[in-house]
């Protein structure tokens, strides 16, 4: 049973062995990181593309005017996969 807060948490914790408690904490932490990366990775991809364009030579069509323009261009040219490049690598860096 999923228990949130109060005495229920203490009762649930008393029913778990130390190994089970560790597995629950590890699983919850990894799930939280996976959900967080859904937002963090696209922001990071856009930030890095904007930073790289500052030092790269100017090529027609590769100049972004801002974050939202970069997002639209990446989705238009590469699809949703474009804004999630590096998702698995980022997730693996936070794993056990």
C-alpha positions in Angstrom: 0.0 0.0 0.0 1.2 3.5 -0.8 1.3 5.6 2.3 2.0 9.3 2.5 3.0 11.2 5.6 2.2 10.8 9.3 2.0 7.6 11.3 1.4 5.6 8.1 4.9 6.2 7.0 6.3 4.9 10.3 4.1 1.8 10.1 5.2 1.1 6.5 8.8 1.6 7.4 8.6 -0.9 10.3 7.3 -3.6 7.9 10.3 -3.3 5.5 13.6 -5.0 6.0 16.7 -2.8 5.7 17.3 -4.2 2.2 13.8 -3.6 1.1 13.9 -0.1 2.5 17.1 0.6 0.5 15.5 -0.7 -2.7 12.4 1.5 -2.2 14.5 4.6 -1.7 16.8 3.8 -4.6 13.8 3.1 -6.9 12.0 6.3 -5.8 15.1 8.4 -6.3 15.7 7.0 -9.8 12.1 7.5 -10.8 12.2 11.1 -9.6 15.4 11.7 -11.6 13.8 10.2 -14.7 10.8 12.5 -14.4 13.1 15.5 -13.7 15.2 14.8 -16.8 12.1 15.1 -19.0 12.2 18.8 -18.2 15.9 19.3 -17.6 17.3 17.7 -20.8 15.4 19.9 -23.3 16.4 23.0 -21.4 20.0 21.8 -21.4 20.0 21.0 -25.1 18.7 24.4 -26.0 21.2 26.1 -23.7 24.1 24.2 -25.2 23.0 24.9 -28.8 22.8 28.6 -28.0 26.2 28.5 -26.4 27.8 26.7 -29.3 26.4 29.0 -31.9 28.2 31.9 -30.3 31.6 30.3 -31.2 30.6 28.5 -34.4 30.9 30.2 -37.8 27.7 31.6 -39.0 25.8 29.2 -41.3 22.5 30.1 -42.8 19.6 28.6 -40.9 21.6 27.6 -37.8 21.4 30.9 -36.0 18.9 30.9 -33.2 17.5 34.2 -32.0 16.5 32.9 -28.5 15.4 30.0 -26.5 11.9 29.6 -28.0 13.2 30.0 -31.5 15.8 27.3 -30.8 13.1 25.0 -29.5 10.9 25.6 -32.5 13.8 25.0 -34.9 15.0 21.9 -33.2 11.5 20.3 -33.1 10.9 21.4 -36.7 14.1 20.0 -38.1 14.9 17.0 -35.8 11.5 16.2 -34.2 11.0 15.6 -30.5 14.0 13.3 -30.5 16.2 16.4 -31.1 15.3 18.0 -27.8 15.9 14.8 -25.9 19.4 14.1 -27.3 21.5 12.9 -24.3 18.5 11.9 -22.2 19.8 8.4 -21.5 23.3 9.5 -20.9 22.1 12.2 -18.4 19.9 9.6 -16.7 22.8 7.1 -16.5 25.0 9.7 -14.9 22.6 9.9 -11.9 22.1 6.1 -11.6 23.5 3.8 -9.0 
